[in-house]
Amino acid sequence: MAFRGMPAIAVCSVIAYSFSFLVFGLQVNLLGPTAAVLAAKIGVVEADLGFIFTVNGLASIIGALPSGWLVDKLPGHAVYAAAHAFQAIGFAMIPYASSFTTLATAFGCVALSWNIVNTAGNTFILWIGNAQAEHNPQAQAFLINMVNALFGAGSLAAPLLAELCATGLGQAMSVYWISAAMTAVSAASFLVLPSPKPPGSSSSISSNGLGAAEPQQQQQQQQTVAAHSGQQQQAAVDDGTAAVAAAAQAAAVYEAVGDSCRPQAWWNGGPLMLLMLIISLFNFLNVGTEVST
């Protein structure tokens, strides 16, 4: 299990990133389902809103340029919370846009921070997974795929939530207020969680946080390597044939054991594989419904 042996603060951070990417996916895909309502509100046809998609794309590219520098130079969660706060304010203002220029500006400003969230979130998840690699090698791959799968889930939820607001609440624009509220909650969570540390930093695998091996442990490891390096090199030369035989034997054992050595979550019929199939089927049905209507 990916969370096995993970400190509580790291688990809380992973949950926060997961919710953040769910909201992120929702934000990116709200313009399409609400295009008709937005166009009617500002007095244009839906085709005119195509320019806003272009604005969003360009703003995302521009926002991506400083994202790596911000993550490296500033406290990570402060950057993350600021980006989400920016998005929350922008989405809360979209229902009040009364002209095409105002609407395009609001979406463009929000899109500036999208790739900051994307870059920072994926980077921090990799750092957390790297900190758990010693006792859980699969944690990094599982976590990075999990948060990005939740981005996809948010994307799928966007048209459904927009339809629910239009029919259930009678106000289609309320979907932007809901998205703004969810984004604000996500921003608040990162204000109380400590920022993860990059691999190799002095606190990257601490027992109470997200940090690396302590200096004393590193010194002991270096001494052990120094003491045995000569013996290992000589053994590698003298016993090369034995090493090849051992590798062949290990391969034979792995082949004999078969599926028991493989990550069960991605088996045919495993939980993650089933989840991906369900999401794919849901997406197919959703697209089919949109086309038919």
Buried (B, 14 or more C-beta within 10 A) or exposed (E): EBBEEBBEBBEBBBEBBBBBBBBBBBBBBBBBBBBBBBBEBBEBEEEBBEEBBEBBEEBBEEBBEBBBEBBEEEBBBEBBBBBBBBBBBBBBBBBEBEEBEBBBBBBBBBBBBBBBBBBBBBBBBBBBBBBBEEEBEBBBBBBBBBBBBBBBBBBBBBBEBBBBBBEEEEEBBBBBBBBBBBBBBBBBBBEEBBBBBBBEBEBBBBEEBBBBBBEEEEEEEEEEEEEEEEEEEEEEEEEEEEEEEEEEEEEEEEEEEEEEEEEEBBEEEBEBEEBBEEBEEEEEEEEEEEEEE
